[in-house]
Amino acid sequence: MSGLALGIDGVAHEAAIKAGLTTVAVVGSGLEWNTIYPKQHLGLAKEILAAGGAIISEMPANHAPRNYNFPERNRIMAGMSHAVLIIEATAKSGTLITARLALDYNRDVFAVPGSIFSEQSYGPHMLISHGATPVTSSEDLIQTLGLTVNSSALKKMHLDDCTNLEKKIYAALSEPLSRPELLRTITDDVRDANIAISLLEMKGYVIESENGLRRR
């Protein structure tokens, strides 16, 4: 479940669809096609429905998106979820509202640590300092939630569920590299690369330890 927003939200929905999972988007607008926000993800919204997922909103069908709609819809995401995973959030990000609401609702809050030089890592680091569970691999999340994973199924995927940037990063890890070394090797935007690394970890392809990043 996520909010259909640009960035991590969209990536999460797309990854769920590719993995054959049901995904739900809670939007900050009405549900008519001409009001769903953001417009760039209208096609993704249709893919979610076609894959058996849902687009939900508490607002009237023709309600246009407004800034105040999004903090309000965040309480729905927090309330409907068993746990909340924060991958990126700036100091004033609405994502932190979702994390606070999740704690109010007695939900588990997980956070992915990132570069200390990235503004997007402020939220996860702040949450971890206040007791959120750090997540550095998919196993961290799976074990904490008491779930199991079919490792052989992951191996059969052959990176089919990965973006071109994720495949590029995986290829660069023919030998273990520290995160700074890997980011110097990958010429793409640092923020996009850090997101891709986090997603590779969550998908179980890459693991990061005190010795750096390496393939599983």
ABEGO torsion letter per residue (X at the ends): XBAGBBEAAAAAAAAAAAAGBBBBBBBABBABAAABOBAAAAAAAAAAAAAGBBBBBABBAABBBBAAAAAAAAAAAAAABABBBBABBBAABAAAAAAAAAAAAGBBBBBBBBBAABAAAAAAAAAAAAGBBBBABAAAAAAAAGBBBBAAAAAAAGGAABBAAAAAAAAAAABBBBAAAAAAABABBAAAAAAAAAAAAAAGABBBBAAEBBBX
